Amino acid sequence: MLARVASHLYWLARYVERAEATARLAIAASDTILDLPDGIPYDWESLMQVFGSQDPDGLLTERDVMEQLILSAEHTGSIRTSIASARENARVTRDLIPKDAWVALNELHGQLERQSLAGFDRSTRIRVLKQVISGCRLWHGCLMANQARDLGWVFLRLGDRLEHADMVSRLVDPRVTQMVPGASARWSSYEAIGWQNLLSALGGVELYRHSAKNRLKGADVLQFVLRDSEFPQSMLAALQSIKRFLAKLPHQRVPEDLVDGIATGLAGLDVERISPDLLTENMDWVQQGLGILHERISTEYFYFDAPRS
């Protein structure tokens, strides 16, 4: 397989997963706003910082943030930009992916491009976000049903799982949930709301309740979404998948130690006593580790490729 083809497949999967995860995060933030009583503010500036954006004036509103995350053509992390980038990577690899997967992605791209900012109220926003999630799920379903389990599949799955692990670290960041063990008194009465919406963003509410017997405790939720290998959307499950797919790459040029180091760091977290600042610090460390892993994969297999975000 040509390096540029492998790169296109890898980034195709990353962009689709990024779009879906961002949609889930936006819904989780919206649900948090609706669930909290009046007078309990949501820190929009902190949310944008998680995605590498700054608001020097501190004047971002809910509408501003959601427009940037969903429909902005300039924001590199927006859903619209991610789907457009995924479609472009799919276009040049159409002969290597199922036709139904291409159609699903193309239709989702068209829906987003036709969406106007005019009248983009909260109800319209939620509808669009649910369309994004459904479109991405349809894409994944087509791949799971019809994609050949060859080297192309390996690069697709590597990109998907690496992006997923990165997005889990962003969803868990207290700048998004703003609720962690030991959080300030301002949030203590509403802590369950944040954890419930975090689980919803990862599609893990039912599985968590089954495993934790309906207890909604911050430390238990962190344990579940970060370290429960039986939960398919946990960070540990994603890391385990990455390790398996790395072993299938030709010549095995990327050392598994890069994945093991992140998993070891996760295992050492004391989720019962971790502070908000320490949790943010650890999630930033995870993102750095995943960035190093990505760079190593790129260097060894996409050596021609220019850096991407």
Backbone as CSV, one residue per row, in Angstrom:
resi,resn,N_x,N_y,N_z,CA_x,CA_y,CA_z,C_x,C_y,C_z
1,MET,0.845,-1.203,0.000,0.000,0.000,0.000,0.876,1.247,0.000
2,LEU,0.535,2.207,-0.859,1.287,3.452,-0.913,1.107,4.245,0.380
3,ALA,2.160,4.963,0.763,2.109,5.730,2.007,0.997,6.759,1.981
4,ARG,0.804,7.416,0.844,-0.243,8.444,0.786,-1.631,7.832,0.919
5,VAL,-1.835,6.620,0.414,-3.126,5.953,0.543,-3.383,5.594,2.005
6,ALA,-2.351,5.043,2.659,-2.476,4.708,4.079,-2.795,5.952,4.897
7,SER,-2.157,7.061,4.553,-2.398,8.316,5.271,-3.832,8.798,5.087
8,HIS,-4.337,8.717,3.863,-5.712,9.145,3.597,-6.709,8.315,4.411
9,LEU,-6.505,7.011,4.483,-7.418,6.151,5.236,-7.347,6.459,6.730
10,TYR,-6.138,6.644,7.238,-5.924,6.953,8.647,-6.626,8.250,9.019
11,TRP,-6.437,9.305,8.200,-7.037,10.592,8.504,-8.537,10.605,8.243
12,LEU,-8.989,9.827,7.282,-10.421,9.690,7.054,-11.123,9.229,8.323
13,ALA,-10.593,8.177,8.933,-11.201,7.653,10.157,-11.077,8.630,11.317
14,ARG,-9.953,9.321,11.413,-9.762,10.287,12.494,-10.789,11.414,12.404
15,TYR,-10.989,11.934,11.211,-11.903,13.065,11.057,-13.347,12.669,11.343
16,VAL,-13.763,11.470,10.915,-15.136,11.029,11.203,-15.329,10.878,12.704
17,GLU,-14.361,10.250,13.379,-14.463,10.073,14.827,-14.433,11.425,15.540
18,ARG,-13.641,12.360,15.044,-13.576,13.695,15.651,-14.922,14.404,15.542
19,ALA,-15.561,14.279,14.388,-16.866,14.921,14.197,-17.902,14.329,15.146
20,GLU,-17.950,13.001,15.243,-18.939,12.378,16.120,-18.690,12.737,17.580
21,ALA,-17.432,12.674,18.013,-17.122,12.982,19.404,-17.431,14.433,19.732
22,THR,-17.161,15.343,18.799,-17.471,16.751,19.024,-18.974,16.956,19.122
23,ALA,-19.736,16.241,18.305,-21.198,16.327,18.378,-21.692,15.830,19.731
24,ARG,-21.128,14.755,20.205,-21.529,14.216,21.506,-21.164,15.191,22.629
25,LEU,-19.989,15.809,22.513,-19.584,16.791,23.523,-20.535,17.978,23.531
26,ALA,-20.919,18.449,22.339,-21.815,19.607,22.255,-23.177,19.285,22.859
27,ILE,-23.664,18.076,22.647,-24.937,17.682,23.244,-24.804,17.590,24.762
28,ALA,-23.674,17.037,25.227,-23.451,16.934,26.673,-23.427,18.322,27.313
29,ALA,-22.761,19.282,26.667,-22.719,20.642,27.192,-24.112,21.260,27.199
30,SER,-24.868,21.031,26.137,-26.223,21.566,26.064,-27.114,20.965,27.142
31,ASP,-26.984,19.664,27.368,-27.785,19.015,28.411,-27.432,19.552,29.784
32,THR,-26.138,19.812,30.003,-25.714,20.358,31.289,-26.351,21.719,31.535
33,ILE,-26.379,22.550,30.505,-26.983,23.879,30.632,-28.457,23.765,31.000
34,LEU,-29.166,22.847,30.337,-30.606,22.687,30.590,-30.876,22.132,31.977
35,ASP,-29.975,21.279,32.463,-30.195,20.630,33.754,-29.851,21.524,34.946
36,LEU,-28.904,22.443,34.741,-28.503,23.311,35.848,-29.522,24.415,36.064
37,PRO,-29.746,24.805,37.310,-30.687,25.899,37.577,-30.101,27.239,37.142
38,ASP,-30.978,28.223,37.004,-30.534,29.576,36.662,-29.554,30.079,37.717
39,GLY,-28.536,30.801,37.245,-27.556,31.355,38.170,-26.309,30.516,38.300
40,ILE,-26.329,29.296,37.752,-25.125,28.460,37.745,-24.539,28.536,36.342
41,PRO,-23.491,29.329,36.132,-22.988,29.583,34.777,-22.153,28.421,34.237
42,TYR,-22.130,28.315,32.919,-21.253,27.357,32.245,-20.077,28.134,31.675
43,ASP,-18.864,27.622,31.871,-17.648,28.332,31.479,-17.316,28.040,30.016
44,TRP,-17.855,28.844,29.114,-17.652,28.608,27.686,-16.205,28.807,27.269
45,GLU,-15.522,29.748,27.898,-14.118,29.983,27.557,-13.285,28.737,27.827
46,SER,-13.518,28.081,28.961,-12.777,26.877,29.295,-13.065,25.752,28.306
47,LEU,-14.311,25.656,27.870,-14.669,24.624,26.901,-13.882,24.812,25.612
48,MET,-13.769,26.036,25.136,-13.027,26.286,23.903,-11.541,26.035,24.081
49,GLN,-11.016,26.268,25.289,-9.600,25.995,25.546,-9.273,24.510,25.369
50,VAL,-10.234,23.660,25.701,-10.026,22.225,25.525,-9.780,21.900,24.058
51,PHE,-10.346,22.699,23.159,-10.175,22.470,21.728,-9.129,23.393,21.107
52,GLY,-8.306,23.970,21.945,-7.189,24.756,21.440,-7.543,26.142,20.969
53,SER,-8.706,26.660,21.360,-9.111,28.007,20.966,-9.063,28.936,22.174
54,GLN,-8.867,30.195,21.910,-8.783,31.183,22.979,-9.853,32.260,22.790
55,ASP,-10.297,32.805,23.885,-11.234,33.929,23.883,-10.630,35.018,24.755
56,PRO,-9.722,35.823,24.181,-8.992,36.803,24.995,-9.883,37.795,25.712
57,ASP,-11.060,38.079,25.156,-11.955,39.050,25.771,-12.927,38.423,26.760
58,GLY,-12.994,37.073,26.763,-13.908,36.391,27.675,-15.371,36.701,27.407
59,LEU,-15.714,36.925,26.141,-17.070,37.346,25.792,-17.836,36.290,25.008
60,LEU,-17.314,35.089,24.894,-17.993,34.048,24.135,-19.323,33.666,24.788
61,THR,-20.344,33.559,23.977,-21.653,33.114,24.449,-21.882,31.673,24.014
62,GLU,-22.958,31.094,24.515,-23.316,29.729,24.108,-23.442,29.646,22.586
63,ARG,-24.121,30.588,21.981,-24.314,30.571,20.525,-22.988,30.664,19.794
64,ASP,-22.092,31.553,20.255,-20.775,31.710,19.622,-20.016,30.392,19.627
65,VAL,-19.987,29.749,20.792,-19.228,28.517,20.939,-19.809,27.409,20.070
66,MET,-21.124,27.271,20.097,-21.745,26.199,19.326,-21.589,26.410,17.829
67,GLU,-21.650,27.660,17.395,-21.423,27.926,15.976,-19.998,27.555,15.575
68,GLN,-19.025,27.857,16.453,-17.643,27.495,16.156,-17.447,25.979,16.136
69,LEU,-18.031,25.290,17.107,-17.839,23.845,17.200,-18.572,23.080,16.105
70,ILE,-19.683,23.617,15.619,-20.518,22.856,14.688,-20.351,23.307,13.241
71,LEU,-20.554,24.582,12.955,-20.685,25.018,11.564,-19.548,25.887,11.043
72,SER,-18.578,26.224,11.870,-17.505,27.106,11.411,-16.681,26.446,10.307
73,ALA,-16.444,27.209,9.234,-15.579,26.718,8.154,-14.122,27.073,8.422
74,GLU,-13.882,27.934,9.417,-12.517,28.362,9.728,-11.912,27.572,10.888
75,HIS,-12.741,27.169,11.834,-12.257,26.436,13.008,-11.867,25.018,12.577
76,THR,-10.586,24.653,12.743,-10.101,23.350,12.260,-10.709,22.177,12.998
77,GLY,-11.268,22.437,14.193,-11.853,21.344,14.954,-13.361,21.267,14.881
78,SER,-13.983,22.107,14.016,-15.439,22.093,13.943,-15.935,20.827,13.262
79,ILE,-17.194,20.501,13.511,-17.799,19.321,12.884,-17.845,19.486,11.372
80,ARG,-18.225,20.655,10.922,-18.301,20.900,9.476,-16.943,20.697,8.811
81,THR,-15.885,21.251,9.408,-14.550,21.106,8.846,-14.089,19.654,8.884
82,SER,-14.382,18.963,9.976,-13.970,17.564,10.105,-14.634,16.692,9.045
83,ILE,-15.934,16.871,8.843,-16.642,16.063,7.843,-16.171,16.410,6.433
84,ALA,-15.906,17.684,6.178,-15.393,18.079,4.859,-14.029,17.433,4.605
85,SER,-13.176,17.412,5.636,-11.856,16.788,5.490,-11.974,15.279,5.324
86,ALA,-12.902,14.677,6.072,-13.130,13.236,5.936,-13.607,12.912,4.529
87,ARG,-14.529,13.698,4.008,-15.045,13.454,2.663,-13.943,13.549,1.615
88,GLU,-13.053,14.524,1.769,-11.969,14.661,0.800,-11.041,13.446,0.839
89,ASN,-10.735,12.960,2.046,-9.906,11.756,2.150,-10.631,10.530,1.599
90,ALA,-11.959,10.475,1.794,-12.738,9.361,1.258,-12.810,9.426,-0.264
91,ARG,-12.890,10.628,-0.794,-13.006,10.794,-2.250,-11.824,10.171,-2.983
92,VAL,-10.628,10.333,-2.437,-9.438,9.814,-3.123,-9.159,8.350,-2.787
93,THR,-9.980,7.765,-1.890,-9.808,6.339,-1.574,-11.123,5.581,-1.775
94,ARG,-11.970,6.073,-2.671,-13.302,5.485,-2.854,-13.245,4.021,-3.262
95,ASP,-12.193,3.631,-3.971,-12.097,2.238,-4.407,-11.673,1.301,-3.277
96,LEU,-11.355,1.859,-2.102,-10.891,1.027,-0.987,-11.893,0.960,0.159
97,ILE,-12.996,1.685,0.049,-14.005,1.668,1.105,-15.350,1.262,0.501
98,PRO,-16.270,0.728,1.314,-17.577,0.330,0.779,-18.329,1.518,0.193
99,LYS,-19.071,1.257,-0.895,-19.837,2.320,-1.537,-20.833,2.945,-0.566
100,ASP,-21.481,2.116,0.241,-22.463,2.635,1.190,-21.825,3.595,2.192
101,ALA,-20.577,3.321,2.575,-19.877,4.207,3.508,-19.622,5.561,2.857
102,TRP,-19.215,5.544,1.593,-18.997,6.795,0.871,-20.292,7.580,0.741
103,VAL,-21.390,6.911,0.415,-22.678,7.579,0.267,-23.112,8.220,1.594
104,ALA,-22.964,7.484,2.690,-23.347,8.000,4.004,-22.561,9.258,4.348
105,LEU,-21.259,9.223,4.093,-20.411,10.368,4.410,-20.733,11.550,3.498
106,ASN,-20.975,11.269,2.235,-21.281,12.327,1.283,-22.603,13.016,1.627
107,GLU,-23.590,12.234,2.041,-24.881,12.812,2.417,-24.772,13.668,3.672
108,LEU,-23.983,13.201,4.647,-23.786,13.983,5.866,-23.087,15.296,5.547
109,HIS,-22.103,15.246,4.668,-21.401,16.460,4.255,-22.374,17.447,3.617
110,GLY,-23.273,16.943,2.756,-24.241,17.814,2.110,-25.194,18.462,3.106
111,GLN,-25.624,17.702,4.098,-26.520,18.248,5.120,-25.867,19.400,5.871
112,LEU,-24.605,19.249,6.227,-23.908,20.297,6.973,-23.651,21.523,6.106
113,GLU,-23.309,21.308,4.852,-23.039,22.436,3.969,-24.307,23.238,3.684
114,ARG,-25.452,22.579,3.726,-26.722,23.285,3.468,-27.274,23.973,4.708
115,GLN,-26.728,23.644,5.871,-27.226,24.227,7.119,-26.788,25.683,7.247
116,SER,-27.736,26.566,7.431,-27.446,27.991,7.556,-27.365,28.385,9.024
117,LEU,-26.582,29.413,9.291,-26.504,29.961,10.642,-27.786,30.704,11.013
118,ALA,-28.513,31.129,9.997,-29.777,31.819,10.258,-30.770,30.835,10.890
119,GLY,-31.330,31.231,11.996,-32.279,30.358,12.678,-31.651,29.158,13.360
120,PHE,-30.351,29.259,13.634,-29.647,28.131,14.263,-29.847,28.201,15.779
121,ASP,-31.072,27.956,16.201,-31.388,28.018,17.614,-31.047,26.685,18.287
122,ARG,-31.356,26.592,19.574,-30.951,25.406,20.332,-31.610,24.131,19.814
123,SER,-32.893,24.194,19.488,-33.573,22.989,18.999,-33.025,22.551,17.647
124,THR,-32.741,23.513,16.766,-32.140,23.183,15.470,-30.755,22.589,15.663
125,ARG,-30.023,23.167,16.590,-28.671,22.666,16.886,-28.699,21.218,17.330
126,ILE,-29.579,20.880,18.241,-29.657,19.504,18.731,-30.026,18.555,17.589
127,ARG,-30.958,18.986,16.726,-31.336,18.154,15.584,-30.142,17.895,14.673
128,VAL,-29.363,18.941,14.383,-28.190,18.792,13.522,-27.157,17.869,14.179
129,LEU,-26.936,18.041,15.469,-25.960,17.209,16.166,-26.367,15.737,16.151
130,LYS,-27.649,15.479,16.310,-28.116,14.094,16.256,-27.985,13.518,14.854
131,GLN,-28.161,14.356,13.825,-27.942,13.905,12.447,-26.471,13.544,12.232
132,VAL,-25.585,14.336,12.811,-24.157,14.051,12.686,-23.824,12.705,13.321
133,ILE,-24.315,12.484,14.532,-24.040,11.225,15.218,-24.614,10.045,14.435
134,SER,-25.838,10.187,13.943,-26.455,9.111,13.164,-25.673,8.846,11.876
135,GLY,-25.244,9.919,11.204,-24.476,9.759,9.980,-23.144,9.072,10.219
136,CYS,-22.475,9.448,11.306,-21.191,8.823,11.638,-21.383,7.367,12.038
137,ARG,-22.464,7.082,12.777,-22.756,5.698,13.155,-23.062,4.848,11.914
138,LEU,-23.771,5.431,10.938,-24.052,4.721,9.693,-22.749,4.432,8.955
139,TRP,-21.863,5.406,8.917,-20.547,5.216,8.304,-19.816,4.044,8.957
140,HIS,-19.774,4.037,10.287,-19.092,2.962,11.005,-19.760,1.616,10.731
141,GLY,-21.084,1.598,10.692,-21.788,0.355,10.432,-21.459,-0.221,9.063
142,CYS,-21.380,0.652,8.052,-21.010,0.199,6.710,-19.609,-0.389,6.691
143,LEU,-18.695,0.237,7.411,-17.325,-0.294,7.480,-17.295,-1.647,8.171
144,MET,-17.957,-1.734,9.309,-17.936,-2.979,10.071,-18.533,-4.129,9.263
145,ALA,-19.547,-3.835,8.443,-20.227,-4.885,7.692,-19.478,-5.289,6.430
146,ASN,-18.839,-4.327,5.742,-18.368,-4.600,4.380,-16.901,-4.287,4.099
147,GLN,-16.174,-3.693,5.041,-14.780,-3.355,4.774,-13.895,-4.594,4.895
148,ALA,-13.046,-4.818,3.900,-12.107,-5.934,3.956,-11.152,-5.747,5.132
149,ARG,-10.859,-6.831,5.824,-9.944,-6.763,6.980,-8.502,-6.892,6.505
150,ASP,-8.088,-5.924,5.699,-6.745,-5.917,5.145,-5.946,-4.778,5.761
151,LEU,-4.862,-4.383,5.128,-4.021,-3.321,5.680,-4.765,-1.981,5.723
152,GLY,-5.648,-1.759,4.737,-6.445,-0.541,4.764,-7.315,-0.472,6.009
153,TRP,-7.894,-1.602,6.389,-8.697,-1.682,7.609,-7.866,-1.328,8.834
154,VAL,-6.635,-1.791,8.865,-5.757,-1.521,10.002,-5.522,-0.020,10.154
155,PHE,-5.241,0.670,9.051,-5.006,2.110,9.148,-6.295,2.870,9.479
156,LEU,-7.425,2.421,8.973,-8.701,3.033,9.344,-8.951,2.904,10.840
157,ARG,-8.765,1.708,11.373,-9.033,1.471,12.778,-8.013,2.159,13.682
158,LEU,-6.774,2.220,13.234,-5.765,2.943,14.019,-6.154,4.409,14.166
159,GLY,-6.525,5.039,13.054,-6.921,6.440,13.114,-8.149,6.649,13.981
160,ASP,-9.117,5.759,13.837,-10.354,5.871,14.597,-10.104,5.768,16.099
161,ARG,-9.361,4.753,16.521,-9.152,4.520,17.952,-8.209,5.548,18.572
162,LEU,-7.231,6.023,17.819,-6.333,7.032,18.370,-7.091,8.344,18.575
163,GLU,-7.924,8.697,17.614,-8.732,9.911,17.765,-9.720,9.758,18.913
164,HIS,-10.289,8.553,19.059,-11.246,8.333,20.137,-10.583,8.506,21.501
165,ALA,-9.402,7.930,21.681,-8.702,8.072,22.954,-8.433,9.542,23.256
166,ASP,-8.039,10.302,22.240,-7.793,11.731,22.427,-9.068,12.459,22.827
167,MET,-10.176,12.132,22.172,-11.430,12.819,22.478,-11.969,12.439,23.851
168,VAL,-11.737,11.204,24.293,-12.138,10.829,25.654,-11.398,11.706,26.663
169,SER,-10.107,11.926,26.428,-9.332,12.761,27.352,-9.883,14.182,27.405
170,ARG,-10.460,14.661,26.307,-11.033,16.003,26.281,-12.406,16.033,26.955
171,LEU,-13.189,14.979,26.750,-14.493,14.905,27.406,-14.361,14.812,28.920
172,VAL,-13.341,14.095,29.387,-13.140,13.899,30.823,-12.595,15.157,31.487
173,ASP,-11.924,15.995,30.725,-11.317,17.207,31.269,-12.359,18.009,32.048
174,PRO,-12.088,18.396,33.290,-13.065,19.152,34.089,-13.428,20.498,33.490
175,ARG,-12.655,20.980,32.530,-13.056,22.207,31.848,-14.299,21.974,30.994
176,VAL,-14.621,20.705,30.741,-15.858,20.362,30.028,-16.949,19.993,31.021
177,THR,-16.692,18.989,31.866,-17.701,18.560,32.840,-17.819,19.542,33.992
178,GLN,-16.687,20.174,34.368,-16.608,21.101,35.496,-17.054,20.444,36.795
179,MET,-17.009,19.131,36.844,-17.421,18.407,38.038,-16.504,17.207,38.225
180,VAL,-15.736,17.197,39.312,-14.823,16.103,39.621,-14.840,15.887,41.130
181,PRO,-14.319,14.757,41.599,-14.241,14.573,43.057,-13.516,15.741,43.707
182,GLY,-14.090,16.287,44.739,-13.463,17.401,45.435,-13.720,18.744,44.788
183,ALA,-14.674,18.825,43.882,-14.954,20.091,43.204,-15.506,21.118,44.188
184,SER,-15.578,22.365,43.728,-15.999,23.443,44.610,-17.450,23.258,45.040
185,ALA,-17.806,23.938,46.132,-19.165,23.819,46.671,-20.207,24.291,45.673
186,ARG,-19.810,25.209,44.782,-20.759,25.726,43.796,-21.365,24.590,42.968
187,TRP,-20.554,23.538,42.731,-21.014,22.450,41.876,-21.471,21.228,42.661
188,SER,-21.195,21.173,43.942,-21.384,19.928,44.685,-22.808,19.391,44.611
189,SER,-23.795,20.289,44.602,-25.186,19.848,44.585,-25.602,19.311,43.219
190,TYR,-24.805,19.605,42.189,-25.200,19.248,40.836,-24.183,18.307,40.174
191,GLU,-23.329,17.694,41.001,-22.250,16.878,40.459,-22.775,15.750,39.587
192,ALA,-23.875,15.118,39.996,-24.412,13.978,39.248,-24.784,14.361,37.823
193,ILE,-25.176,15.619,37.618,-25.553,16.064,36.278,-24.369,15.957,35.324
194,GLY,-23.223,16.435,35.775,-22.028,16.392,34.939,-21.616,14.978,34.591
195,TRP,-21.641,14.098,35.591,-21.231,12.712,35.333,-22.226,11.994,34.425
196,GLN,-23.509,12.264,34.633,-24.539,11.665,33.780,-24.325,12.075,32.326
197,ASN,-24.046,13.343,32.082,-23.884,13.829,30.720,-22.571,13.365,30.101
198,LEU,-21.542,13.167,30.919,-20.299,12.587,30.411,-20.552,11.167,29.917
199,LEU,-21.268,10.382,30.706,-21.596,9.015,30.293,-22.456,9.019,29.028
200,SER,-23.392,9.950,28.952,-24.251,10.045,27.765,-23.418,10.360,26.528
201,ALA,-22.431,11.241,26.680,-21.584,11.617,25.551,-20.814,10.430,24.997
202,LEU,-20.548,9.440,25.837,-19.819,8.243,25.402,-20.752,7.050,25.186
203,GLY,-22.048,7.278,25.303,-23.000,6.193,25.097,-22.873,5.082,26.122
204,GLY,-22.512,5.455,27.364,-22.235,4.426,28.359,-23.138,4.429,29.581
205,VAL,-24.285,5.107,29.520,-25.144,5.216,30.710,-25.616,3.840,31.170
206,GLU,-26.149,3.046,30.253,-26.709,1.751,30.634,-25.623,0.795,31.124
207,LEU,-24.500,0.753,30.407,-23.421,-0.147,30.819,-22.859,0.250,32.179
208,TYR,-22.759,1.551,32.414,-22.259,2.001,33.713,-23.201,1.589,34.832
209,ARG,-24.483,1.807,34.622,-25.444,1.448,35.667,-25.413,-0.053,35.955
210,HIS,-25.180,-0.836,34.933,-25.094,-2.282,35.137,-23.862,-2.647,35.955
211,SER,-22.734,-1.987,35.635,-21.485,-2.333,36.318,-21.381,-1.715,37.702
212,ALA,-21.979,-0.510,37.886,-21.847,0.191,39.159,-23.106,0.110,40.010
213,LYS,-24.081,-0.666,39.572,-25.316,-0.862,40.333,-26.002,0.467,40.663
214,ASN,-26.057,1.318,39.601,-26.811,2.572,39.669,-26.186,3.655,40.545
215,ARG,-24.992,3.439,41.074,-24.335,4.520,41.822,-23.723,5.505,40.840
216,LEU,-24.001,6.796,41.020,-23.444,7.805,40.125,-22.432,8.629,40.922
217,LYS,-21.241,8.080,41.042,-20.183,8.694,41.823,-19.034,9.061,40.897
218,GLY,-18.475,10.265,41.095,-17.443,10.753,40.199,-16.284,9.807,40.012
219,ALA,-15.744,9.280,41.106,-14.593,8.382,41.009,-14.946,7.123,40.229
220,ASP,-16.174,6.608,40.413,-16.601,5.413,39.691,-16.754,5.691,38.198
221,VAL,-17.264,6.888,37.871,-17.421,7.242,36.460,-16.048,7.366,35.799
222,LEU,-15.106,8.013,36.479,-13.758,8.127,35.924,-13.123,6.757,35.721
223,GLN,-13.268,5.887,36.693,-12.756,4.529,36.566,-13.369,3.849,35.342
224,PHE,-14.654,4.049,35.135,-15.377,3.387,34.045,-14.925,3.901,32.686
225,VAL,-14.886,5.222,32.501,-14.598,5.768,31.169,-13.109,5.767,30.846
226,LEU,-12.264,5.692,31.866,-10.825,5.685,31.616,-10.224,4.282,31.626
227,ARG,-10.677,3.413,32.535,-9.917,2.176,32.784,-10.720,0.884,32.705
228,ASP,-11.979,0.947,32.323,-12.773,-0.282,32.236,-12.613,-0.894,30.841
229,SER,-11.861,-1.972,30.746,-11.604,-2.586,29.449,-12.839,-3.254,28.858
230,GLU,-13.875,-3.481,29.688,-15.101,-4.091,29.189,-16.035,-3.063,28.543
231,PHE,-15.783,-1.788,28.766,-16.573,-0.724,28.139,-15.889,-0.358,26.818
232,PRO,-16.507,-0.635,25.665,-15.824,-0.460,24.374,-15.360,0.958,24.090
233,GLN,-16.009,1.958,24.717,-15.647,3.346,24.452,-14.712,3.938,25.507
234,SER,-14.199,3.128,26.407,-13.266,3.645,27.407,-11.911,3.931,26.771
235,MET,-11.125,4.741,27.463,-9.800,5.053,26.946,-8.911,3.811,26.937
236,LEU,-8.996,2.987,27.978,-8.173,1.777,28.021,-8.530,0.834,26.886
237,ALA,-9.816,0.669,26.591,-10.222,-0.200,25.487,-9.666,0.319,24.163
238,ALA,-9.671,1.650,23.988,-9.109,2.238,22.772,-7.606,1.976,22.687
239,LEU,-6.907,2.127,23.809,-5.467,1.871,23.813,-5.152,0.405,23.507
240,GLN,-5.960,-0.492,24.035,-5.755,-1.911,23.755,-5.966,-2.214,22.278
241,SER,-6.956,-1.569,21.669,-7.192,-1.748,20.232,-6.028,-1.190,19.426
242,ILE,-5.541,-0.016,19.810,-4.394,0.583,19.120,-3.210,-0.376,19.151
243,LYS,-2.969,-0.960,20.296,-1.839,-1.882,20.435,-2.002,-3.096,19.520
244,ARG,-3.217,-3.618,19.431,-3.459,-4.769,18.551,-3.225,-4.406,17.089
245,PHE,-3.686,-3.233,16.679,-3.527,-2.845,15.281,-2.088,-2.469,14.953
246,LEU,-1.370,-1.915,15.907,0.048,-1.639,15.673,0.804,-2.929,15.366
247,ALA,0.417,-4.010,16.035,1.081,-5.298,15.824,0.831,-5.848,14.427
248,LYS,-0.197,-5.337,13.738,-0.521,-5.819,12.398,0.153,-5.004,11.302
249,LEU,0.815,-3.897,11.681,1.472,-3.068,10.684,2.743,-3.748,10.159
250,PRO,3.079,-3.510,8.898,4.303,-4.108,8.338,5.538,-3.691,9.123
251,HIS,6.382,-4.657,9.413,7.687,-4.438,10.057,7.598,-3.952,11.502
252,GLN,6.394,-3.672,11.992,6.179,-3.264,13.383,7.196,-2.206,13.827
253,ARG,7.187,-1.091,13.127,8.166,-0.034,13.371,7.816,0.860,14.559
254,VAL,6.578,0.812,15.019,6.150,1.667,16.140,6.142,0.828,17.409
255,PRO,6.986,1.153,18.395,7.075,0.332,19.607,5.799,0.377,20.432
256,GLU,5.397,-0.771,20.934,4.201,-0.848,21.775,4.393,-0.123,23.102
257,ASP,5.642,0.138,23.468,5.916,0.844,24.724,5.247,2.210,24.768
258,LEU,5.050,2.831,23.586,4.412,4.137,23.549,2.968,4.050,24.043
259,VAL,2.306,2.936,23.741,0.942,2.724,24.221,0.956,2.279,25.676
260,ASP,1.876,1.378,26.002,1.956,0.860,27.375,2.224,1.980,28.375
261,GLY,3.015,2.972,27.974,3.321,4.079,28.874,2.082,4.880,29.238
262,ILE,1.206,5.106,28.250,-0.039,5.832,28.524,-0.935,5.003,29.429
263,ALA,-1.042,3.696,29.132,-1.890,2.818,29.939,-1.385,2.732,31.377
264,THR,-0.072,2.700,31.555,0.503,2.656,32.899,0.194,3.940,33.664
265,GLY,0.277,5.073,32.971,-0.068,6.336,33.611,-1.515,6.377,34.044
266,LEU,-2.411,5.850,33.210,-3.826,5.793,33.568,-4.041,4.922,34.802
267,ALA,-3.350,3.792,34.829,-3.510,2.863,35.947,-3.074,3.488,37.262
268,GLY,-2.149,4.444,37.212,-1.636,5.062,38.424,-2.460,6.215,38.954
269,LEU,-3.512,6.617,38.228,-4.350,7.728,38.694,-5.153,7.324,39.928
270,ASP,-5.127,8.161,40.932,-5.946,7.936,42.119,-7.258,8.686,41.920
271,VAL,-8.228,8.019,41.297,-9.469,8.695,40.940,-10.302,9.072,42.164
272,GLU,-10.014,8.482,43.313,-10.768,8.804,44.529,-10.365,10.161,45.096
273,ARG,-9.130,10.569,44.843,-8.634,11.799,45.482,-8.144,12.850,44.487
274,ILE,-8.303,12.621,43.213,-7.736,13.528,42.224,-8.461,14.872,42.241
275,SER,-7.695,15.944,42.103,-8.249,17.295,42.091,-8.549,17.707,40.643
276,PRO,-9.371,18.745,40.453,-9.647,19.205,39.086,-8.380,19.565,38.321
277,ASP,-7.466,20.304,38.960,-6.234,20.712,38.276,-5.385,19.506,37.910
278,LEU,-5.299,18.539,38.800,-4.492,17.358,38.525,-5.122,16.511,37.422
279,LEU,-6.425,16.446,37.394,-7.091,15.695,36.325,-6.835,16.356,34.978
280,THR,-6.954,17.679,34.925,-6.638,18.392,33.689,-5.197,18.143,33.268
281,GLU,-4.291,18.204,34.229,-2.873,17.978,33.946,-2.644,16.581,33.372
282,ASN,-3.303,15.587,33.956,-3.134,14.215,33.470,-3.753,14.012,32.095
283,MET,-4.883,14.639,31.837,-5.489,14.514,30.515,-4.636,15.221,29.461
284,ASP,-4.020,16.340,29.826,-3.080,16.992,28.902,-1.891,16.084,28.629
285,TRP,-1.429,15.374,29.663,-0.309,14.446,29.503,-0.694,13.294,28.573
286,VAL,-1.910,12.789,28.703,-2.387,11.728,27.813,-2.397,12.223,26.373
287,GLN,-2.882,13.437,26.151,-2.920,13.990,24.799,-1.519,14.134,24.221
288,GLN,-0.566,14.524,25.056,0.819,14.618,24.587,1.358,13.247,24.194
289,GLY,1.040,12.231,25.002,1.484,10.877,24.680,0.877,10.370,23.391
290,LEU,-0.407,10.646,23.189,-1.055,10.247,21.945,-0.478,11.013,20.759
291,GLY,-0.099,12.274,20.985,0.537,13.050,19.925,1.871,12.459,19.517
292,ILE,2.648,12.004,20.491,3.937,11.362,20.190,3.706,10.074,19.405
293,LEU,2.691,9.300,19.813,2.359,8.067,19.109,1.962,8.363,17.667
294,HIS,1.137,9.378,17.472,0.732,9.766,16.120,1.938,10.166,15.277
295,GLU,2.815,10.960,15.844,3.993,11.399,15.101,4.864,10.215,14.694
296,ARG,4.969,9.228,15.573,5.780,8.056,15.242,5.136,7.248,14.109
297,ILE,3.829,7.085,14.159,3.131,6.391,13.077,3.322,7.145,11.763
298,SER,3.173,8.472,11.817,3.326,9.295,10.621,4.734,9.201,10.051
299,THR,5.720,9.267,10.925,7.109,9.221,10.481,7.443,7.887,9.823
300,GLU,6.957,6.809,10.401,7.306,5.477,9.906,6.499,5.054,8.691
301,TYR,5.255,5.534,8.557,4.394,5.023,7.497,3.848,6.094,6.552
302,PHE,3.852,7.359,6.983,3.369,8.439,6.119,4.477,9.472,5.943
303,TYR,5.666,9.033,5.716,6.846,9.891,5.758,6.760,11.071,4.809
304,PHE,5.939,10.959,3.766,5.803,12.052,2.803,4.914,13.159,3.310
305,ASP,4.120,12.842,4.363,2.980,13.659,4.745,3.386,14.912,5.496
306,ALA,2.721,16.014,5.189,2.894,17.248,5.973,2.103,17.124,7.266
307,PRO,2.546,17.798,8.323,1.819,17.732,9.604,0.385,18.194,9.460
308,ARG,-0.544,17.541,10.192,-1.939,17.941,10.201,-2.381,18.080,11.639
309,SER,-3.506,18.741,11.826,-4.007,18.945,13.186,-5.065,17.914,13.502
